[in-house]
Amino acid sequence: AGSAKMIASGDKDNMPEGCTPENTAAIASDLAGKTYGLNSLDTNIEDDDTNFTRFLLLARRGIAHFLTRKIPSKTSVVFTLPNTAGA
């Protein structure tokens, strides 16, 4: 939902260089789109058997320092790639 909120805010200063609400999309839940007044371009994109979800935590210390079983965890990732083949 964080990416949907960022796009809906229209605040270009908080978006990566070259990104605007007009040329940027978010992968988010239907609820996030409704909450932030965004149009859905497609639905059920997760239903492709060839899609896989992978998780990566980057840190200078081991993850045990940051996460324990008592700490609920949720991660959002926002990134941009050039519009070129193989990006």
Helices and strands as residue ranges (DSSP letters): H 2-9, G 12-14, H 30-35, G 45-47, G 63-65
